[in-house]
Amino acid sequence: MSIDGQAELELLRIKSQGLRVALAVTVGFCAGLVLGDILPFLAPLFAVQFLLASRRAPTLSQGLITLLVSMLTGALLVGVTGMFGERPWILLPLLWLFYLACFTAQGRQPGGAGPALMLVIAIVVPMLDIAQSELGESIVLVLVKAVGLGLLLTWGAHALLPDPAGEQAKQAAAQPHEQTLVIRQAMASATILLAMVALCLSDPRLATAIVVPITVASLLSQFSLGMSSRTALGLVLVNLLGGMAASVAFTLFELRPTLWLVALILLLVSLLFAGKAAIGNASGKIFGGGLITFVILFGLGVSPLPTETPQLFSSRIAYVLFAVVYAIGLAALLWPRARVSERRPQSV
């Protein structure tokens, strides 16, 4: 195939991937609202992670394993939180170990959806189990339903918009780093995330601010060793753009709370972010994070959680800014420095 033909095929694949993401977000979010889910943003959030992790749909066995692992992980975290919820000196180190394992897995094999999925579960479970103990549904059931619907959305999007030529697009190989550097980075990231989770659990004003630790986890997953200041600035701006888009979307929803308007808003905004996120490079990861921020914020705005959601929504934009500044600042201080030989090839 000629170079021009390959470029056209790659462009078509990117467009198909962006449409899959936008379709999954729109359908998944609206389905969550119709079904009355407590957290309608979880299923589209998981679908976005599955879709952006690979341009090829997960197999049935991979989906079943993911569902089983999510159920077991959620049940384990619920048990640990219930057992040690009033003893934070035990609960927090256990959460730190779990975050460490997830960030280490991300560092060893970048791009997979599994570690990011586990991080979200390990944030949602303790925060809802402690701060929202009056929820009617089991937290594990909420998570399993969301993961299952996320997988169905992923398979449905691939069925409607199959990858052109039926081939998997080539992904850019991530820059390898020393094992010790990956572990040190994971330890710093786990500490940064744990400190934010602990703050949210200890401060009543942040008890329902799930968006803060999830944004921190998303940003830490987007960072890379040796990231330039320009890329870091892009992370801040795109995540704030996701927050502002959620603010505008929620304002429109308050004016006319109808399902068709929600679907239209979701489709337009997700297309805006997904088109860039589908590219798959560093810029794509940034826009994928912005889309996740939008989905979470807008989802919390329309969620039936037992809080004063309309009054609190405006403050959640400030939460996003706080999470971005916090994550970038502490990552710059605590992350290990990549060696020059890793960032710059040696001259022959």
Contacts in CASP RR format, 6 or more apart in sequence:
PFRMAT RR
TARGET T0000
AUTHOR 0000-0000-0000
METHOD contacts of the structure
MODEL  1
MSIDGQAELELLRIKSQGLRVALAVTVGFCAGLVLGDILPFLAPLFAVQF
LLASRRAPTLSQGLITLLVSMLTGALLVGVTGMFGERPWILLPLLWLFYL
ACFTAQGRQPGGAGPALMLVIAIVVPMLDIAQSELGESIVLVLVKAVGLG
LLLTWGAHALLPDPAGEQAKQAAAQPHEQTLVIRQAMASATILLAMVALC
LSDPRLATAIVVPITVASLLSQFSLGMSSRTALGLVLVNLLGGMAASVAF
TLFELRPTLWLVALILLLVSLLFAGKAAIGNASGKIFGGGLITFVILFGL
GVSPLPTETPQLFSSRIAYVLFAVVYAIGLAALLWPRARVSERRPQSV
1 9 0 8 1.000
9 164 0 8 1.000
9 165 0 8 1.000
10 169 0 8 1.000
12 164 0 8 1.000
13 55 0 8 1.000
13 163 0 8 1.000
13 164 0 8 1.000
13 169 0 8 1.000
14 275 0 8 1.000
14 278 0 8 1.000
14 279 0 8 1.000
15 275 0 8 1.000
15 278 0 8 1.000
16 161 0 8 1.000
16 162 0 8 1.000
16 163 0 8 1.000
16 164 0 8 1.000
17 51 0 8 1.000
17 55 0 8 1.000
17 274 0 8 1.000
17 275 0 8 1.000
17 278 0 8 1.000
18 271 0 8 1.000
18 274 0 8 1.000
18 275 0 8 1.000
18 277 0 8 1.000
18 278 0 8 1.000
19 157 0 8 1.000
19 161 0 8 1.000
19 271 0 8 1.000
19 274 0 8 1.000
20 51 0 8 1.000
20 157 0 8 1.000
20 158 0 8 1.000
20 160 0 8 1.000
20 161 0 8 1.000
21 47 0 8 1.000
21 48 0 8 1.000
21 51 0 8 1.000
21 52 0 8 1.000
21 157 0 8 1.000
21 270 0 8 1.000
21 274 0 8 1.000
21 275 0 8 1.000
21 277 0 8 1.000
21 278 0 8 1.000
21 291 0 8 1.000
22 267 0 8 1.000
22 270 0 8 1.000
22 271 0 8 1.000
22 274 0 8 1.000
22 275 0 8 1.000
23 157 0 8 1.000
23 160 0 8 1.000
23 161 0 8 1.000
24 44 0 8 1.000
24 47 0 8 1.000
24 48 0 8 1.000
24 51 0 8 1.000
24 150 0 8 1.000
24 153 0 8 1.000
24 154 0 8 1.000
24 156 0 8 1.000
24 157 0 8 1.000
25 44 0 8 1.000
25 47 0 8 1.000
25 48 0 8 1.000
25 266 0 8 1.000
25 267 0 8 1.000
25 270 0 8 1.000
25 274 0 8 1.000
25 291 0 8 1.000
25 295 0 8 1.000
26 44 0 8 1.000
26 263 0 8 1.000
26 266 0 8 1.000
26 267 0 8 1.000
26 270 0 8 1.000
27 153 0 8 1.000
28 40 0 8 1.000
28 43 0 8 1.000
28 44 0 8 1.000
28 47 0 8 1.000
28 149 0 8 1.000
28 150 0 8 1.000
28 153 0 8 1.000
29 40 0 8 1.000
29 41 0 8 1.000
29 43 0 8 1.000
29 44 0 8 1.000
29 262 0 8 1.000
29 266 0 8 1.000
29 295 0 8 1.000
29 298 0 8 1.000
29 299 0 8 1.000
30 259 0 8 1.000
30 262 0 8 1.000
30 263 0 8 1.000
30 266 0 8 1.000
31 43 0 8 1.000
31 149 0 8 1.000
32 40 0 8 1.000
32 43 0 8 1.000
32 149 0 8 1.000
33 40 0 8 1.000
33 259 0 8 1.000
33 262 0 8 1.000
33 302 0 8 1.000
34 259 0 8 1.000
36 304 0 8 1.000
37 43 0 8 1.000
37 142 0 8 1.000
37 145 0 8 1.000
37 146 0 8 1.000
38 135 0 8 1.000
38 136 0 8 1.000
38 137 0 8 1.000
38 142 0 8 1.000
38 303 0 8 1.000
38 304 0 8 1.000
38 305 0 8 1.000
39 124 0 8 1.000
39 142 0 8 1.000
39 146 0 8 1.000
39 299 0 8 1.000
39 303 0 8 1.000
39 305 0 8 1.000
40 299 0 8 1.000
40 302 0 8 1.000
40 303 0 8 1.000
41 295 0 8 1.000
41 296 0 8 1.000
41 298 0 8 1.000
41 299 0 8 1.000
41 300 0 8 1.000
41 303 0 8 1.000
42 120 0 8 1.000
42 124 0 8 1.000
42 142 0 8 1.000
42 143 0 8 1.000
42 146 0 8 1.000
43 145 0 8 1.000
43 146 0 8 1.000
43 147 0 8 1.000
43 148 0 8 1.000
43 149 0 8 1.000
43 150 0 8 1.000
43 153 0 8 1.000
44 150 0 8 1.000
44 153 0 8 1.000
44 295 0 8 1.000
45 120 0 8 1.000
45 146 0 8 1.000
45 292 0 8 1.000
45 295 0 8 1.000
45 296 0 8 1.000
46 117 0 8 1.000
46 120 0 8 1.000
46 146 0 8 1.000
46 147 0 8 1.000
46 148 0 8 1.000
46 149 0 8 1.000
46 150 0 8 1.000
46 151 0 8 1.000
47 149 0 8 1.000
47 150 0 8 1.000
47 151 0 8 1.000
47 153 0 8 1.000
47 154 0 8 1.000
47 157 0 8 1.000
48 288 0 8 1.000
48 291 0 8 1.000
48 292 0 8 1.000
48 295 0 8 1.000
49 113 0 8 1.000
49 114 0 8 1.000
49 116 0 8 1.000
49 117 0 8 1.000
49 120 0 8 1.000
49 292 0 8 1.000
50 58 0 8 1.000
50 113 0 8 1.000
50 150 0 8 1.000
50 151 0 8 1.000
50 154 0 8 1.000
51 154 0 8 1.000
51 157 0 8 1.000
52 113 0 8 1.000
52 277 0 8 1.000
52 278 0 8 1.000
52 280 0 8 1.000
52 288 0 8 1.000
53 111 0 8 1.000
53 112 0 8 1.000
53 113 0 8 1.000
53 114 0 8 1.000
53 116 0 8 1.000
54 111 0 8 1.000
54 112 0 8 1.000
54 113 0 8 1.000
54 168 0 8 1.000
54 171 0 8 1.000
55 163 0 8 1.000
55 168 0 8 1.000
55 169 0 8 1.000
56 158 0 8 1.000
56 163 0 8 1.000
56 168 0 8 1.000
57 154 0 8 1.000
57 155 0 8 1.000
57 158 0 8 1.000
58 66 0 8 1.000
58 151 0 8 1.000
58 154 0 8 1.000
58 155 0 8 1.000
63 151 0 8 1.000
66 114 0 8 1.000
66 117 0 8 1.000
66 147 0 8 1.000
66 151 0 8 1.000
67 144 0 8 1.000
67 147 0 8 1.000
67 148 0 8 1.000
67 151 0 8 1.000
69 118 0 8 1.000
70 117 0 8 1.000
70 118 0 8 1.000
70 121 0 8 1.000
70 143 0 8 1.000
70 144 0 8 1.000
70 147 0 8 1.000
71 140 0 8 1.000
71 143 0 8 1.000
71 144 0 8 1.000
73 118 0 8 1.000
73 121 0 8 1.000
73 122 0 8 1.000
74 121 0 8 1.000
74 125 0 8 1.000
74 139 0 8 1.000
74 140 0 8 1.000
74 143 0 8 1.000
75 140 0 8 1.000
77 98 0 8 1.000
77 121 0 8 1.000
77 122 0 8 1.000
77 125 0 8 1.000
77 126 0 8 1.000
77 129 0 8 1.000
78 125 0 8 1.000
78 129 0 8 1.000
78 138 0 8 1.000
78 139 0 8 1.000
78 140 0 8 1.000
80 91 0 8 1.000
80 94 0 8 1.000
81 91 0 8 1.000
81 125 0 8 1.000
81 126 0 8 1.000
81 129 0 8 1.000
81 130 0 8 1.000
82 129 0 8 1.000
84 90 0 8 1.000
84 91 0 8 1.000
84 94 0 8 1.000
85 91 0 8 1.000
85 126 0 8 1.000
85 129 0 8 1.000
85 130 0 8 1.000
88 198 0 8 1.000
88 201 0 8 1.000
91 126 0 8 1.000
92 194 0 8 1.000
92 197 0 8 1.000
92 198 0 8 1.000
95 122 0 8 1.000
95 126 0 8 1.000
95 194 0 8 1.000
95 197 0 8 1.000
96 190 0 8 1.000
96 191 0 8 1.000
96 194 0 8 1.000
97 190 0 8 1.000
98 118 0 8 1.000
98 122 0 8 1.000
99 119 0 8 1.000
99 122 0 8 1.000
99 189 0 8 1.000
99 190 0 8 1.000
99 193 0 8 1.000
99 194 0 8 1.000
100 186 0 8 1.000
100 187 0 8 1.000
100 190 0 8 1.000
102 115 0 8 1.000
102 116 0 8 1.000
102 118 0 8 1.000
102 119 0 8 1.000
102 122 0 8 1.000
102 190 0 8 1.000
103 115 0 8 1.000
103 119 0 8 1.000
103 185 0 8 1.000
103 186 0 8 1.000
103 189 0 8 1.000
103 190 0 8 1.000
103 220 0 8 1.000
104 182 0 8 1.000
104 183 0 8 1.000
104 186 0 8 1.000
105 114 0 8 1.000
105 115 0 8 1.000
106 112 0 8 1.000
106 115 0 8 1.000
106 116 0 8 1.000
106 186 0 8 1.000
106 221 0 8 1.000
107 177 0 8 1.000
107 182 0 8 1.000
107 185 0 8 1.000
107 186 0 8 1.000
108 179 0 8 1.000
108 182 0 8 1.000
110 174 0 8 1.000
111 174 0 8 1.000
115 221 0 8 1.000
116 217 0 8 1.000
116 218 0 8 1.000
116 221 0 8 1.000
117 147 0 8 1.000
119 193 0 8 1.000
119 217 0 8 1.000
119 221 0 8 1.000
120 214 0 8 1.000
120 217 0 8 1.000
121 143 0 8 1.000
123 193 0 8 1.000
123 197 0 8 1.000
123 210 0 8 1.000
123 213 0 8 1.000
123 214 0 8 1.000
123 217 0 8 1.000
124 139 0 8 1.000
124 143 0 8 1.000
124 210 0 8 1.000
124 214 0 8 1.000
125 139 0 8 1.000
125 143 0 8 1.000
126 197 0 8 1.000
126 201 0 8 1.000
127 197 0 8 1.000
127 200 0 8 1.000
127 201 0 8 1.000
127 207 0 8 1.000
127 210 0 8 1.000
127 213 0 8 1.000
128 135 0 8 1.000
128 139 0 8 1.000
128 142 0 8 1.000
128 210 0 8 1.000
129 139 0 8 1.000
130 201 0 8 1.000
131 200 0 8 1.000
131 201 0 8 1.000
131 207 0 8 1.000
131 208 0 8 1.000
132 208 0 8 1.000
132 305 0 8 1.000
132 306 0 8 1.000
134 306 0 8 1.000
135 142 0 8 1.000
163 169 0 8 1.000
171 280 0 8 1.000
172 280 0 8 1.000
172 281 0 8 1.000
174 224 0 8 1.000
175 224 0 8 1.000
175 225 0 8 1.000
175 342 0 8 1.000
175 343 0 8 1.000
177 185 0 8 1.000
177 225 0 8 1.000
177 338 0 8 1.000
177 342 0 8 1.000
178 339 0 8 1.000
178 342 0 8 1.000
181 225 0 8 1.000
181 336 0 8 1.000
181 338 0 8 1.000
181 339 0 8 1.000
181 342 0 8 1.000
184 335 0 8 1.000
184 336 0 8 1.000
185 225 0 8 1.000
185 335 0 8 1.000
185 336 0 8 1.000
188 330 0 8 1.000
188 331 0 8 1.000
188 334 0 8 1.000
188 335 0 8 1.000
188 336 0 8 1.000
189 220 0 8 1.000
189 331 0 8 1.000
189 335 0 8 1.000
191 334 0 8 1.000
192 216 0 8 1.000
192 220 0 8 1.000
192 326 0 8 1.000
192 327 0 8 1.000
192 330 0 8 1.000
192 331 0 8 1.000
192 334 0 8 1.000
193 213 0 8 1.000
193 216 0 8 1.000
193 217 0 8 1.000
193 220 0 8 1.000
195 330 0 8 1.000
196 212 0 8 1.000
196 213 0 8 1.000
196 216 0 8 1.000
196 323 0 8 1.000
196 326 0 8 1.000
197 213 0 8 1.000
199 206 0 8 1.000
200 206 0 8 1.000
200 207 0 8 1.000
200 209 0 8 1.000
200 210 0 8 1.000
200 212 0 8 1.000
200 213 0 8 1.000
201 207 0 8 1.000
206 212 0 8 1.000
206 319 0 8 1.000
208 300 0 8 1.000
208 305 0 8 1.000
208 307 0 8 1.000
208 312 0 8 1.000
209 316 0 8 1.000
209 319 0 8 1.000
210 296 0 8 1.000
210 300 0 8 1.000
211 293 0 8 1.000
211 296 0 8 1.000
211 297 0 8 1.000
211 300 0 8 1.000
211 316 0 8 1.000
211 319 0 8 1.000
211 320 0 8 1.000
211 323 0 8 1.000
212 319 0 8 1.000
212 320 0 8 1.000
212 322 0 8 1.000
212 323 0 8 1.000
213 323 0 8 1.000
214 292 0 8 1.000
214 296 0 8 1.000
215 239 0 8 1.000
215 293 0 8 1.000
215 296 0 8 1.000
215 319 0 8 1.000
215 320 0 8 1.000
215 323 0 8 1.000
215 324 0 8 1.000
215 327 0 8 1.000
216 323 0 8 1.000
216 326 0 8 1.000
216 327 0 8 1.000
218 289 0 8 1.000
218 292 0 8 1.000
218 293 0 8 1.000
219 235 0 8 1.000
219 239 0 8 1.000
219 289 0 8 1.000
219 323 0 8 1.000
219 324 0 8 1.000
219 327 0 8 1.000
219 328 0 8 1.000
219 331 0 8 1.000
220 327 0 8 1.000
220 331 0 8 1.000
222 235 0 8 1.000
222 285 0 8 1.000
222 286 0 8 1.000
222 289 0 8 1.000
223 232 0 8 1.000
223 235 0 8 1.000
223 327 0 8 1.000
223 328 0 8 1.000
223 331 0 8 1.000
223 335 0 8 1.000
224 282 0 8 1.000
225 335 0 8 1.000
225 336 0 8 1.000
225 337 0 8 1.000
225 338 0 8 1.000
225 342 0 8 1.000
226 337 0 8 1.000
226 338 0 8 1.000
226 343 0 8 1.000
231 282 0 8 1.000
231 286 0 8 1.000
232 328 0 8 1.000
232 332 0 8 1.000
234 286 0 8 1.000
235 286 0 8 1.000
235 324 0 8 1.000
235 328 0 8 1.000
236 324 0 8 1.000
236 325 0 8 1.000
236 328 0 8 1.000
238 286 0 8 1.000
238 287 0 8 1.000
238 289 0 8 1.000
238 290 0 8 1.000
239 289 0 8 1.000
239 290 0 8 1.000
239 293 0 8 1.000
239 320 0 8 1.000
239 324 0 8 1.000
240 320 0 8 1.000
240 321 0 8 1.000
240 324 0 8 1.000
241 290 0 8 1.000
242 269 0 8 1.000
242 273 0 8 1.000
242 290 0 8 1.000
242 291 0 8 1.000
242 293 0 8 1.000
242 294 0 8 1.000
242 297 0 8 1.000
242 320 0 8 1.000
243 290 0 8 1.000
243 293 0 8 1.000
243 294 0 8 1.000
243 297 0 8 1.000
243 317 0 8 1.000
243 320 0 8 1.000
244 317 0 8 1.000
245 269 0 8 1.000
245 272 0 8 1.000
245 294 0 8 1.000
246 293 0 8 1.000
246 294 0 8 1.000
246 297 0 8 1.000
246 298 0 8 1.000
246 299 0 8 1.000
246 316 0 8 1.000
246 317 0 8 1.000
247 297 0 8 1.000
247 313 0 8 1.000
247 314 0 8 1.000
247 317 0 8 1.000
249 265 0 8 1.000
249 266 0 8 1.000
249 269 0 8 1.000
249 294 0 8 1.000
249 298 0 8 1.000
250 297 0 8 1.000
250 298 0 8 1.000
250 301 0 8 1.000
250 302 0 8 1.000
250 313 0 8 1.000
252 261 0 8 1.000
252 265 0 8 1.000
253 261 0 8 1.000
253 262 0 8 1.000
253 265 0 8 1.000
253 298 0 8 1.000
253 302 0 8 1.000
254 310 0 8 1.000
262 302 0 8 1.000
265 298 0 8 1.000
266 298 0 8 1.000
269 294 0 8 1.000
270 291 0 8 1.000
270 294 0 8 1.000
270 295 0 8 1.000
273 287 0 8 1.000
273 288 0 8 1.000
273 289 0 8 1.000
273 290 0 8 1.000
273 291 0 8 1.000
273 294 0 8 1.000
274 287 0 8 1.000
274 288 0 8 1.000
274 291 0 8 1.000
275 287 0 8 1.000
276 283 0 8 1.000
276 284 0 8 1.000
276 286 0 8 1.000
276 287 0 8 1.000
276 288 0 8 1.000
277 284 0 8 1.000
277 285 0 8 1.000
277 287 0 8 1.000
277 288 0 8 1.000
277 289 0 8 1.000
277 291 0 8 1.000
278 284 0 8 1.000
293 320 0 8 1.000
297 313 0 8 1.000
297 316 0 8 1.000
297 317 0 8 1.000
297 320 0 8 1.000
300 309 0 8 1.000
300 313 0 8 1.000
300 316 0 8 1.000
301 309 0 8 1.000
301 310 0 8 1.000
301 313 0 8 1.000
301 316 0 8 1.000
302 309 0 8 1.000
303 309 0 8 1.000
END
